[in-house]
């Protein structure tokens, strides 16, 4: 059965019939991704990292059986003529690739998108995801309506962080989410908030959805991922007073404005003016690092950068929080212009320049923090 969007709703019996041996891992909340290559099954786990499931044999025939059954439910075809099948379930998105294309053997990739927030404020420091002080700044940024862009590579957990930070948005502020695949599930995570979820499709694309939502009196527009020309409409929404959170693919938060500039197409303004606008409109950039070591996986906030633009044409990207590869945290000064943005909303935070460990050990303080 298909609901009002493109998401299939299947009974537990149907799920078990389709996925068979994979069901224990689909039901395991600790597992975020399942990848089968017809020779082995690999899992991404929150607590165990990435590992192979030993003794679980799922060959090309079994993967294609799953794909055929899913294609029937999706009213699509999956065969030599249609070798790629994408499908969306309420808490999963799937892609099957037929052996006619995947010459090493058929493949299925399952990304789980649960209707819960995987990030827990009480555990962020214990898990070395973010320090208490870093989290206090991000909480203040959301409460002060600072426009925020989360960056990182595929699988780093960008959407999960947006989902978590949405919890700090003031309860009286209206949120409209725009996604091509439903992953945020904010209506389920924060049922007490005023949230409208939009899913783009072949009829309503990102540009149309953003234009439409501006007539719905949003305080916030949450775009699951900015990929291309829709960035222009997103920045227009900021110019009309809406606040935004979105994600972007880049490996350094300081490069967010450059990455956004590269997404502009058919632009009537000069690149210099567009870049000025980006520095003026985007307040905070966050980078999430996905670290792999001998199969173990650790995701953490590695950078917090604040952007500012002054009337004299000055563009600044100031790193205020940075985690080194040895997991030492550097706090750098917050510029006065960012403090003023917080103060306009009646929010004041303490922020001292220092170098600390996640265990609270202070390596340097004050003026020594840059050394």
C-alpha positions, 0 to 999 in steps of 0.5 A: 500500500502507498500513502499520500506521498511516495512512501510504501506502507507494508505489513510486518508479514510483507516485510518478513516475506521480502527481507527474510534473513535481514529482518533481525538487522532491520529491527535492530535500532543500533544498525543504521545501514545494511549493505549486501553485495551478493557475497557478504553482508555489511552493517553500520552500527552506532555502537560497533562501527562497520562490520561483516555479518559472518555466516550470513549468505545472501546471493544475487538470486536472493537479492533479486528476489527481494527486489522483485517483491519490492518492485511489485509493491512499488508498481515498478519493474526490476529486471535487465531492462530496469536494473535499478530500483529505489523504494522508500518505506516509512523508516527506510530507503532502499536501492537494488541494483541488478546483476546485469549492471552490478557485474560483481553480483546484485546489490542492495543498500538499505539506509534506516531513517528512524522516527527518533533522534539518535543524538542524546543531549545527555550522552554527547560528551560521554560519546565525544560527539560534542562538548557541553560548551559546544552544545550550549552554543548550538542550543543558543544558535537555534534559540536565537534563530541563527541560520545554520548549515551542517556539512560533512561527507556521506554517512556522517550524520548530517540529517541526524544533527539537524533533527536533534538541533530542531528540538531547540527551536522555540515551541511557538515557531513554525517549522516547514521541512522539505525533503525528497526522501523523508528522513527527518520525521520531525512530526513524530520526533516533536509532536508538540511543535507546529510542523509541516512536512513537504516531500518533493516529487516529479510535479513539485520540485525543490524550487516550487516547494520552497516558494510554496512554503513561503506562503505558509508563514514559516519561522523555519525552513528545513531543507534536508539537503542543498544540492544545486539550484534550489539554494537560490530559492533558499537564500531568497526565503532568508531575505523574506525573514525565514530562518533555515537549517540545511545540510551540504556536502563539503569536508570543511565548514569554512568552505560552505559559502564557496560550496553554496556559490558553486550551486548557483545557476543562471545567476543575474548577480555577480559572484562577488555579490552572491558571496556577500549575500551568503556570508550575510545570511548564513550565520553558523556552519558545522562540520561532522567528522566520520572517523573509521579505525579498524572497523570502528566508527566515530562521528563527532562535531569537528568544527563550528564556524561563524560567518559574518559580513559587514557594511564595508564589504568584509567577509569573515569565517571564524572557527570558534570550535575545533577538534583535532585528530587526537580529540583535543578541543580548541575553543577560539574567540566568538566575534562580537558580531555573533554575540550581538546576534545572540543578544538581539534575542536576549541570549547570552553565553560564556565562551572562553578561549582554551584547549581542553580534552573531552574528559575536562582536562584543561591544556591551555587557557586564555591567550595560550589557546592558540599556541 
